[in-house]
Every structure is written in structure tokens, then in C-alpha cells.
Amino acid sequence: MKRLAILLAFLPAVLWAQDTTNASSAMLRALDKVNGTVIDIEMSQGQTRRYGLLEITMQECRFPTDDPSGNAYVLMTIREVNAEAPVFQGWMVASSPALNALDHARYDVWPLRCITS
């Protein structure tokens, strides 16, 4: 657990250590663990979408400037419907979604890529 905290502390440094570009939208994938349903969700910056009992807000999507298909860094907030406190708030990395993952009994959400055009 301590290693994860240290790794997360350096995540913003990794984002700014390489030259990144902001994208106006992102592609996320959502899984309902109870019934096995998987969907892809395209979201624009600042947009909130509902999936099951979750409300997902995508604030920002960044990708490496020299390799747009290489990775995606997505800043998002995920709340349960009618709850004030988020169940997840922060950056997720498409190539390593378990690095900073949503911890929910029923749902899983992770980024796939930024949409550049």
C-alpha cells in the first residue's frame, strides 16, 4: 500500500515530464460486474454521463504529443447517483488502469484512449 501511495505521488510528475497535448474527448470502458455488460463511453471534456448507478465526469484527457496513440491520461470524477462524495476522483492511465483504479463492488471504469480528431 505504501508503494502505491509513493507511486501516485509521482504520477503528476510523470504527466508533466513528457510533452503532452490535451484532447477534447476520451473513450472510456465500463463494466457491470454483476451481469457482465461492457460498454464503451465517448465523453467530451466536462461532460457527465450515467452508467448504471454511477455518474462519470471527464475533466481532462492528455496524450503524449509525439505518440497520440501511445497512452492516455484521464482526469475524472465518479459518483454514485444521489451521493455527494465521489467514489473515485483523480487521474487514470490507460496503459496501467490498476495504478489508480475505481474501487467499487459492482462497477469498473477505465480509460482506453483520447480522441484526437
N, CA, C and O atoms as a GROMACS GRO file, in nm:
protein
  468
    1MET      N    1   0.082  -0.119   0.000
    1MET     CA    2   0.000   0.000   0.000
    1MET      C    3   0.087   0.126   0.000
    1MET      O    4   0.055   0.226  -0.064
    2LYS      N    5   0.197   0.118   0.074
    2LYS     CA    6   0.287   0.233   0.081
    2LYS      C    7   0.349   0.261  -0.055
    2LYS      O    8   0.368   0.376  -0.094
    3ARG      N    9   0.382   0.152  -0.129
    3ARG     CA   10   0.438   0.169  -0.262
    3ARG      C   11   0.340   0.240  -0.355
    3ARG      O   12   0.379   0.326  -0.433
    4LEU      N   13   0.213   0.202  -0.345
    4LEU     CA   14   0.111   0.265  -0.428
    4LEU      C   15   0.100   0.414  -0.397
    4LEU      O   16   0.089   0.495  -0.489
    5ALA      N   17   0.103   0.450  -0.271
    5ALA     CA   18   0.095   0.590  -0.232
    5ALA      C   19   0.214   0.669  -0.288
    5ALA      O   20   0.197   0.782  -0.335
    6ILE      N   21   0.331   0.611  -0.283
    6ILE     CA   22   0.450   0.677  -0.336
    6ILE      C   23   0.439   0.691  -0.488
    6ILE      O   24   0.471   0.796  -0.544
    7LEU      N   25   0.392   0.584  -0.553
    7LEU     CA   26   0.376   0.587  -0.698
    7LEU      C   27   0.275   0.693  -0.740
    7LEU      O   28   0.297   0.764  -0.838
    8LEU      N   29   0.165   0.703  -0.668
    8LEU     CA   30   0.063   0.802  -0.700
    8LEU      C   31   0.112   0.944  -0.675
    8LEU      O   32   0.069   1.038  -0.742
    9ALA      N   33   0.199   0.959  -0.579
    9ALA     CA   34   0.255   1.091  -0.552
    9ALA      C   35   0.338   1.141  -0.669
    9ALA      O   36   0.345   1.261  -0.694
   10PHE      N   37   0.401   1.048  -0.742
   10PHE     CA   38   0.484   1.086  -0.855
   10PHE      C   39   0.410   1.087  -0.987
   10PHE      O   40   0.466   1.128  -1.088
   11LEU      N   41   0.283   1.043  -0.990
   11LEU     CA   42   0.206   1.039  -1.115
   11LEU      C   43   0.197   1.176  -1.181
   11LEU      O   44   0.221   1.184  -1.302
   12PRO      N   45   0.165   1.284  -1.109
   12PRO     CA   46   0.163   1.414  -1.176
   12PRO      C   47   0.298   1.452  -1.236
   12PRO      O   48   0.303   1.514  -1.342
   13ALA      N   49   0.407   1.415  -1.171
   13ALA     CA   50   0.540   1.444  -1.225
   13ALA      C   51   0.563   1.370  -1.356
   13ALA      O   52   0.626   1.423  -1.447
   14VAL      N   53   0.512   1.248  -1.366
   14VAL     CA   54   0.526   1.170  -1.488
   14VAL      C   55   0.448   1.237  -1.601
   14VAL      O   56   0.494   1.242  -1.715
   15LEU      N   57   0.329   1.288  -1.568
   15LEU     CA   58   0.247   1.354  -1.669
   15LEU      C   59   0.316   1.477  -1.727
   15LEU      O   60   0.308   1.502  -1.847
   16TRP      N   61   0.384   1.552  -1.643
   16TRP     CA   62   0.447   1.675  -1.689
   16TRP      C   63   0.591   1.652  -1.736
   16TRP      O   64   0.651   1.740  -1.796
   17ALA      N   65   0.646   1.534  -1.708
   17ALA     CA   66   0.782   1.505  -1.751
   17ALA      C   67   0.788   1.485  -1.902
   17ALA      O   68   0.891   1.513  -1.964
   18GLN      N   69   0.681   1.438  -1.961
   18GLN     CA   70   0.678   1.425  -2.106
   18GLN      C   71   0.585   1.532  -2.163
   18GLN      O   72   0.495   1.581  -2.095
   19ASP      N   73   0.609   1.566  -2.286
   19ASP     CA   74   0.529   1.667  -2.352
   19ASP      C   75   0.393   1.606  -2.388
   19ASP      O   76   0.385   1.512  -2.466
   20THR      N   77   0.286   1.661  -2.329
   20THR     CA   78   0.152   1.608  -2.355
   20THR      C   79   0.065   1.715  -2.420
   20THR      O   80   0.092   1.835  -2.412
   21THR      N   81  -0.039   1.667  -2.485
   21THR     CA   82  -0.136   1.753  -2.551
   21THR      C   83  -0.274   1.718  -2.498
   21THR      O   84  -0.305   1.601  -2.476
   22ASN      N   85  -0.358   1.820  -2.478
   22ASN     CA   86  -0.495   1.796  -2.432
   22ASN      C   87  -0.584   1.758  -2.549
   22ASN      O   88  -0.572   1.813  -2.659
   23ALA      N   89  -0.672   1.663  -2.525
   23ALA     CA   90  -0.773   1.623  -2.624
   23ALA      C   91  -0.908   1.669  -2.574
   23ALA      O   92  -0.929   1.684  -2.453
   24SER      N   93  -0.999   1.692  -2.664
   24SER     CA   94  -1.131   1.742  -2.625
   24SER      C   95  -1.225   1.631  -2.580
   24SER      O   96  -1.329   1.658  -2.521
   25SER      N   97  -1.189   1.505  -2.607
   25SER     CA   98  -1.275   1.394  -2.564
   25SER      C   99  -1.192   1.268  -2.540
   25SER      O  100  -1.075   1.260  -2.577
   26ALA      N  101  -1.258   1.170  -2.477
   26ALA     CA  102  -1.191   1.044  -2.443
   26ALA      C  103  -1.288   0.929  -2.461
   26ALA      O  104  -1.409   0.947  -2.460
   27MET      N  105  -1.231   0.810  -2.477
   27MET     CA  106  -1.309   0.688  -2.482
   27MET      C  107  -1.281   0.610  -2.354
   27MET      O  108  -1.166   0.577  -2.324
   28LEU      N  109  -1.387   0.581  -2.279
   28LEU     CA  110  -1.378   0.504  -2.156
   28LEU      C  111  -1.447   0.371  -2.176
   28LEU      O  112  -1.532   0.357  -2.264
   29ARG      N  113  -1.412   0.275  -2.096
   29ARG     CA  114  -1.481   0.146  -2.097
   29ARG      C  115  -1.537   0.123  -1.957
   29ARG      O  116  -1.470   0.148  -1.857
   30ALA      N  117  -1.662   0.075  -1.952
   30ALA     CA  118  -1.730   0.049  -1.825
   30ALA      C  119  -1.778  -0.096  -1.821
   30ALA      O  120  -1.825  -0.150  -1.922
   31LEU      N  121  -1.765  -0.157  -1.705
   31LEU     CA  122  -1.803  -0.296  -1.684
   31LEU      C  123  -1.900  -0.304  -1.567
   31LEU      O  124  -1.873  -0.249  -1.460
   32ASP      N  125  -2.011  -0.373  -1.587
   32ASP     CA  126  -2.102  -0.410  -1.478
   32ASP      C  127  -2.064  -0.552  -1.439
   32ASP      O  128  -2.090  -0.646  -1.515
   33LYS      N  129  -2.004  -0.570  -1.322
   33LYS     CA  130  -1.953  -0.699  -1.280
   33LYS      C  131  -2.064  -0.799  -1.249
   33LYS      O  132  -2.040  -0.920  -1.250
   34VAL      N  133  -2.184  -0.751  -1.221
   34VAL     CA  134  -2.293  -0.841  -1.186
   34VAL      C  135  -2.347  -0.914  -1.308
   34VAL      O  136  -2.364  -1.036  -1.305
   35ASN      N  137  -2.374  -0.840  -1.416
   35ASN     CA  138  -2.431  -0.905  -1.534
   35ASN      C  139  -2.333  -0.918  -1.651
   35ASN      O  140  -2.369  -0.969  -1.757
   36GLY      N  141  -2.209  -0.873  -1.632
   36GLY     CA  142  -2.107  -0.889  -1.734
   36GLY      C  143  -2.117  -0.796  -1.853
   36GLY      O  144  -2.053  -0.820  -1.956
   37THR      N  145  -2.196  -0.691  -1.842
   37THR     CA  146  -2.213  -0.596  -1.952
   37THR      C  147  -2.093  -0.502  -1.960
   37THR      O  148  -2.052  -0.443  -1.860
   38VAL      N  149  -2.039  -0.488  -2.081
   38VAL     CA  150  -1.928  -0.396  -2.106
   38VAL      C  151  -1.972  -0.300  -2.215
   38VAL      O  152  -2.025  -0.342  -2.318
   39ILE      N  153  -1.950  -0.169  -2.191
   39ILE     CA  154  -1.980  -0.070  -2.294
   39ILE      C  155  -1.864   0.029  -2.304
   39ILE      O  156  -1.792   0.051  -2.207
   40ASP      N  157  -1.849   0.088  -2.421
   40ASP     CA  158  -1.754   0.196  -2.442
   40ASP      C  159  -1.832   0.327  -2.439
   40ASP      O  160  -1.938   0.338  -2.499
   41ILE      N  161  -1.776   0.425  -2.368
   41ILE     CA  162  -1.843   0.554  -2.349
   41ILE      C  163  -1.752   0.664  -2.403
   41ILE      O  164  -1.641   0.682  -2.354
   42GLU      N  165  -1.800   0.736  -2.503
   42GLU     CA  166  -1.727   0.851  -2.554
   42GLU      C  167  -1.772   0.973  -2.476
   42GLU      O  168  -1.892   1.000  -2.466
   43MET      N  169  -1.676   1.046  -2.420
   43MET     CA  170  -1.709   1.162  -2.338
   43MET      C  171  -1.628   1.283  -2.380
   43MET      O  172  -1.509   1.273  -2.411
   44SER      N  173  -1.695   1.399  -2.383
   44SER     CA  174  -1.628   1.526  -2.408
   44SER      C  175  -1.580   1.584  -2.276
   44SER      O  176  -1.628   1.547  -2.169
   45GLN      N  177  -1.484   1.674  -2.285
   45GLN     CA  178  -1.431   1.739  -2.166
   45GLN      C  179  -1.543   1.811  -2.092
   45GLN      O  180  -1.616   1.889  -2.152
   46GLY      N  181  -1.555   1.784  -1.961
   46GLY     CA  182  -1.657   1.847  -1.878
   46GLY      C  183  -1.792   1.778  -1.880
   46GLY      O  184  -1.882   1.817  -1.805
   47GLN      N  185  -1.807   1.678  -1.963
   47GLN     CA  186  -1.935   1.608  -1.975
   47GLN      C  187  -1.953   1.507  -1.862
   47GLN      O  188  -1.857   1.446  -1.816
   48THR      N  189  -2.078   1.489  -1.820
   48THR     CA  190  -2.114   1.387  -1.721
   48THR      C  191  -2.209   1.289  -1.787
   48THR      O  192  -2.308   1.328  -1.849
   49ARG      N  193  -2.179   1.160  -1.774
   49ARG     CA  194  -2.263   1.055  -1.829
   49ARG      C  195  -2.297   0.957  -1.718
   49ARG      O  196  -2.220   0.937  -1.625
   50ARG      N  197  -2.412   0.896  -1.731
   50ARG     CA  198  -2.455   0.799  -1.631
   50ARG      C  199  -2.438   0.658  -1.686
   50ARG      O  200  -2.471   0.630  -1.802
   51TYR      N  201  -2.384   0.570  -1.601
   51TYR     CA  202  -2.373   0.429  -1.633
   51TYR      C  203  -2.420   0.351  -1.511
   51TYR      O  204  -2.354   0.351  -1.407
   52GLY      N  205  -2.534   0.286  -1.523
   52GLY     CA  206  -2.590   0.216  -1.408
   52GLY      C  207  -2.617   0.314  -1.296
   52GLY      O  208  -2.690   0.411  -1.313
   53LEU      N  209  -2.558   0.288  -1.181
   53LEU     CA  210  -2.575   0.376  -1.065
   53LEU      C  211  -2.461   0.476  -1.050
   53LEU      O  212  -2.448   0.540  -0.946
   54LEU      N  213  -2.378   0.489  -1.154
   54LEU     CA  214  -2.264   0.580  -1.149
   54LEU      C  215  -2.286   0.702  -1.237
   54LEU      O  216  -2.350   0.693  -1.342
   55GLU      N  217  -2.234   0.816  -1.193
   55GLU     CA  218  -2.226   0.936  -1.275
   55GLU      C  219  -2.077   0.965  -1.296
   55GLU      O  220  -2.003   0.990  -1.201
   56ILE      N  221  -2.035   0.962  -1.422
   56ILE     CA  222  -1.895   0.976  -1.457
   56ILE      C  223  -1.876   1.113  -1.522
   56ILE      O  224  -1.943   1.146  -1.620
   57THR      N  225  -1.783   1.192  -1.468
   57THR     CA  226  -1.749   1.322  -1.524
   57THR      C  227  -1.603   1.318  -1.568
   57THR      O  228  -1.514   1.287  -1.489
   58MET      N  229  -1.580   1.348  -1.696
   58MET     CA  230  -1.445   1.350  -1.750
   58MET      C  231  -1.400   1.496  -1.758
   58MET      O  232  -1.458   1.575  -1.833
   59GLN      N  233  -1.297   1.531  -1.680
   59GLN     CA  234  -1.249   1.668  -1.679
   59GLN      C  235  -1.142   1.695  -1.784
   59GLN      O  236  -1.140   1.803  -1.844
   60GLU      N  237  -1.054   1.596  -1.807
   60GLU     CA  238  -0.942   1.623  -1.896
   60GLU      C  239  -0.885   1.492  -1.950
   60GLU      O  240  -0.886   1.390  -1.882
   61CYS      N  241  -0.837   1.497  -2.073
   61CYS     CA  242  -0.768   1.383  -2.133
   61CYS      C  243  -0.640   1.434  -2.198
   61CYS      O  244  -0.644   1.527  -2.280
   62ARG      N  245  -0.527   1.375  -2.162
   62ARG     CA  246  -0.398   1.413  -2.218
   62ARG      C  247  -0.333   1.291  -2.283
   62ARG      O  248  -0.355   1.178  -2.241
   63PHE      N  249  -0.255   1.316  -2.386
   63PHE     CA  250  -0.182   1.211  -2.455
   63PHE      C  251  -0.044   1.262  -2.492
   63PHE      O  252  -0.025   1.383  -2.505
   64PRO      N  253   0.054   1.172  -2.509
   64PRO     CA  254   0.188   1.214  -2.547
   64PRO      C  255   0.185   1.283  -2.685
   64PRO      O  256   0.132   1.227  -2.781
   65THR      N  257   0.241   1.401  -2.693
   65THR     CA  258   0.237   1.479  -2.816
   65THR      C  259   0.301   1.404  -2.933
   65THR      O  260   0.249   1.409  -3.045
   66ASP      N  261   0.411   1.337  -2.909
   66ASP     CA  262   0.481   1.269  -3.018
   66ASP      C  263   0.424   1.130  -3.050
   66ASP      O  264   0.466   1.068  -3.148
   67ASP      N  265   0.328   1.081  -2.970
   67ASP     CA  266   0.268   0.949  -2.993
   67ASP      C  267   0.122   0.949  -2.948
   67ASP      O  268   0.092   0.896  -2.841
   68PRO      N  269   0.031   1.007  -3.026
   68PRO     CA  270  -0.108   1.020  -2.985
   68PRO      C  271  -0.178   0.889  -2.952
   68PRO      O  272  -0.271   0.888  -2.872
   69SER      N  273  -0.135   0.779  -3.013
   69SER     CA  274  -0.200   0.652  -2.984
   69SER      C  275  -0.128   0.575  -2.873
   69SER      O  276  -0.169   0.464  -2.838
   70GLY      N  277  -0.022   0.633  -2.818
   70GLY     CA  278   0.060   0.563  -2.721
   70GLY      C  279  -0.002   0.543  -2.585
   70GLY      O  280   0.012   0.436  -2.527
   71ASN      N  281  -0.068   0.642  -2.533
   71ASN     CA  282  -0.123   0.634  -2.399
   71ASN      C  283  -0.226   0.744  -2.380
   71ASN      O  284  -0.238   0.834  -2.464
   72ALA      N  285  -0.300   0.736  -2.272
   72ALA     CA  286  -0.395   0.840  -2.236
   72ALA      C  287  -0.395   0.856  -2.086
   72ALA      O  288  -0.388   0.759  -2.011
   73TYR      N  289  -0.402   0.981  -2.042
   73TYR     CA  290  -0.412   1.015  -1.901
   73TYR      C  291  -0.544   1.091  -1.885
   73TYR      O  292  -0.561   1.198  -1.941
   74VAL      N  293  -0.636   1.034  -1.808
   74VAL     CA  294  -0.770   1.091  -1.798
   74VAL      C  295  -0.798   1.131  -1.653
   74VAL      O  296  -0.784   1.050  -1.561
   75LEU      N  297  -0.838   1.257  -1.636
   75LEU     CA  298  -0.880   1.308  -1.505
   75LEU      C  299  -1.031   1.297  -1.499
   75LEU      O  300  -1.101   1.356  -1.582
   76MET      N  301  -1.081   1.222  -1.400
   76MET     CA  302  -1.226   1.205  -1.390
   76MET      C  303  -1.272   1.195  -1.246
   76MET      O  304  -1.196   1.167  -1.154
   77THR      N  305  -1.401   1.221  -1.231
   77THR     CA  306  -1.469   1.206  -1.102
   77THR      C  307  -1.586   1.112  -1.124
   77THR      O  308  -1.662   1.127  -1.219
   78ILE      N  309  -1.598   1.013  -1.035
   78ILE     CA  310  -1.707   0.916  -1.044
   78ILE      C  311  -1.782   0.917  -0.912
   78ILE      O  312  -1.723   0.900  -0.805
   79ARG      N  313  -1.914   0.936  -0.922
   79ARG     CA  314  -2.000   0.937  -0.804
   79ARG      C  315  -2.111   0.835  -0.822
   79ARG      O  316  -2.150   0.804  -0.934
   80GLU      N  317  -2.162   0.784  -0.710
   80GLU     CA  318  -2.285   0.706  -0.716
   80GLU      C  319  -2.400   0.806  -0.722
   80GLU      O  320  -2.391   0.915  -0.665
   81VAL      N  321  -2.506   0.769  -0.790
   81VAL     CA  322  -2.623   0.856  -0.803
   81VAL      C  323  -2.673   0.892  -0.664
   81VAL      O  324  -2.682   0.807  -0.576
   82ASN      N  325  -2.705   1.018  -0.644
   82ASN     CA  326  -2.757   1.074  -0.518
   82ASN      C  327  -2.657   1.071  -0.404
   82ASN      O  328  -2.697   1.079  -0.288
   83ALA      N  329  -2.529   1.060  -0.432
   83ALA     CA  330  -2.426   1.066  -0.329
   83ALA      C  331  -2.339   1.188  -0.355
   83ALA      O  332  -2.306   1.219  -0.469
   84GLU      N  333  -2.302   1.257  -0.249
   84GLU     CA  334  -2.219   1.376  -0.264
   84GLU      C  335  -2.072   1.342  -0.279
   84GLU      O  336  -2.003   1.398  -0.365
   85ALA      N  337  -2.023   1.251  -0.197
   85ALA     CA  338  -1.881   1.216  -0.200
   85ALA      C  339  -1.851   1.125  -0.319
   85ALA      O  340  -1.923   1.028  -0.342
   86PRO      N  341  -1.746   1.155  -0.394
   86PRO     CA  342  -1.712   1.068  -0.508
   86PRO      C  343  -1.656   0.934  -0.461
   86PRO      O  344  -1.593   0.925  -0.356
   87VAL      N  345  -1.681   0.831  -0.540
   87VAL     CA  346  -1.620   0.700  -0.514
   87VAL      C  347  -1.482   0.694  -0.580
   87VAL      O  348  -1.400   0.609  -0.546
   88PHE      N  349  -1.458   0.784  -0.676
   88PHE     CA  350  -1.326   0.797  -0.739
   88PHE      C  351  -1.309   0.940  -0.785
   88PHE      O  352  -1.402   1.001  -0.838
   89GLN      N  353  -1.189   0.993  -0.764
   89GLN     CA  354  -1.155   1.126  -0.815
   89GLN      C  355  -1.004   1.129  -0.837
   89GLN      O  356  -0.927   1.113  -0.743
   90GLY      N  357  -0.964   1.150  -0.962
   90GLY     CA  358  -0.822   1.158  -0.991
   90GLY      C  359  -0.790   1.117  -1.133
   90GLY      O  360  -0.878   1.108  -1.219
   91TRP      N  361  -0.661   1.092  -1.155
   91TRP     CA  362  -0.611   1.053  -1.287
   91TRP      C  363  -0.611   0.902  -1.301
   91TRP      O  364  -0.578   0.831  -1.206
   92MET      N  365  -0.649   0.854  -1.419
   92MET     CA  366  -0.632   0.714  -1.456
   92MET      C  367  -0.544   0.711  -1.580
   92MET      O  368  -0.553   0.799  -1.666
   93VAL      N  369  -0.460   0.610  -1.588
   93VAL     CA  370  -0.369   0.594  -1.700
   93VAL      C  371  -0.416   0.474  -1.782
   93VAL      O  372  -0.432   0.364  -1.728
   94ALA      N  373  -0.438   0.494  -1.911
   94ALA     CA  374  -0.492   0.388  -1.996
   94ALA      C  375  -0.402   0.264  -2.000
   94ALA      O  376  -0.452   0.152  -1.999
   95SER      N  377  -0.272   0.284  -2.003
   95SER     CA  378  -0.182   0.168  -2.011
   95SER      C  379  -0.167   0.095  -1.878
   95SER      O  380  -0.121  -0.019  -1.876
   96SER      N  381  -0.206   0.159  -1.768
   96SER     CA  382  -0.196   0.098  -1.634
   96SER      C  383  -0.318   0.136  -1.550
   96SER      O  384  -0.304   0.208  -1.452
   97PRO      N  385  -0.437   0.089  -1.588
   97PRO     CA  386  -0.557   0.132  -1.515
   97PRO      C  387  -0.560   0.090  -1.368
   97PRO      O  388  -0.627   0.154  -1.288
   98ALA      N  389  -0.487  -0.016  -1.332
   98ALA     CA  390  -0.486  -0.060  -1.193
   98ALA      C  391  -0.399   0.028  -1.105
   98ALA      O  392  -0.404   0.016  -0.982
   99LEU      N  393  -0.320   0.116  -1.165
   99LEU     CA  394  -0.233   0.205  -1.089
   99LEU      C  395  -0.313   0.295  -0.996
   99LEU      O  396  -0.274   0.318  -0.881
  100ASN      N  397  -0.425   0.345  -1.045
  100ASN     CA  398  -0.515   0.429  -0.966
  100ASN      C  399  -0.656   0.396  -1.013
  100ASN      O  400  -0.711   0.463  -1.101
  101ALA      N  401  -0.715   0.292  -0.955
  101ALA     CA  402  -0.839   0.234  -1.007
  101ALA      C  403  -0.960   0.270  -0.923
  101ALA      O  404  -0.949   0.304  -0.805
  102LEU      N  405  -1.076   0.262  -0.987
  102LEU     CA  406  -1.204   0.273  -0.917
  102LEU      C  407  -1.220   0.148  -0.832
  102LEU      O  408  -1.204   0.037  -0.881
  103ASP      N  409  -1.252   0.166  -0.704
  103ASP     CA  410  -1.275   0.055  -0.613
  103ASP      C  411  -1.424   0.049  -0.582
  103ASP      O  412  -1.471   0.112  -0.488
  104HIS      N  413  -1.497  -0.027  -0.661
  104HIS     CA  414  -1.643  -0.036  -0.647
  104HIS      C  415  -1.684  -0.182  -0.655
  104HIS      O  416  -1.628  -0.258  -0.734
  105ALA      N  417  -1.780  -0.222  -0.574
  105ALA     CA  418  -1.822  -0.362  -0.570
  105ALA      C  419  -1.886  -0.409  -0.700
  105ALA      O  420  -1.870  -0.524  -0.739
  106ARG      N  421  -1.959  -0.321  -0.769
  106ARG     CA  422  -2.033  -0.363  -0.888
  106ARG      C  423  -1.972  -0.316  -1.019
  106ARG      O  424  -1.975  -0.390  -1.118
  107TYR      N  425  -1.916  -0.197  -1.022
  107TYR     CA  426  -1.873  -0.137  -1.149
  107TYR      C  427  -1.722  -0.120  -1.157
  107TYR      O  428  -1.652  -0.109  -1.056
  108ASP      N  429  -1.675  -0.118  -1.280
  108ASP     CA  430  -1.536  -0.084  -1.308
  108ASP      C  431  -1.537   0.009  -1.428
  108ASP      O  432  -1.611  -0.012  -1.524
  109VAL      N  433  -1.454   0.113  -1.424
  109VAL     CA  434  -1.443   0.211  -1.532
  109VAL      C  435  -1.295   0.238  -1.552
  109VAL      O  436  -1.220   0.253  -1.456
  110TRP      N  437  -1.252   0.243  -1.680
  110TRP     CA  438  -1.114   0.275  -1.708
  110TRP      C  439  -1.104   0.343  -1.846
  110TRP      O  440  -1.190   0.323  -1.931
  111PRO      N  441  -0.999   0.423  -1.866
  111PRO     CA  442  -0.982   0.491  -1.996
  111PRO      C  443  -0.920   0.398  -2.099
  111PRO      O  444  -0.840   0.311  -2.067
  112LEU      N  445  -0.960   0.419  -2.224
  112LEU     CA  446  -0.900   0.346  -2.336
  112LEU      C  447  -0.804   0.436  -2.414
  112LEU      O  448  -0.690   0.398  -2.442
  113ARG      N  449  -0.852   0.557  -2.449
  113ARG     CA  450  -0.769   0.648  -2.529
  113ARG      C  451  -0.830   0.787  -2.531
  113ARG      O  452  -0.948   0.805  -2.498
  114CYS      N  453  -0.750   0.883  -2.570
  114CYS     CA  454  -0.801   1.016  -2.600
  114CYS      C  455  -0.847   1.015  -2.747
  114CYS      O  456  -0.793   0.941  -2.829
  115ILE      N  457  -0.944   1.095  -2.776
  115ILE     CA  458  -0.993   1.109  -2.914
  115ILE      C  459  -0.937   1.239  -2.967
  115ILE      O  460  -0.969   1.347  -2.917
  116THR      N  461  -0.853   1.229  -3.069
  116THR     CA  462  -0.777   1.345  -3.116
  116THR      C  463  -0.838   1.414  -3.236
  116THR      O  464  -0.796   1.525  -3.269
  117SER      N  465  -0.935   1.354  -3.303
  117SER     CA  466  -0.994   1.422  -3.419
  117SER      C  467  -1.144   1.413  -3.416
  117SER      O  468  -1.210   1.465  -3.506
   0.00000   0.00000   0.00000
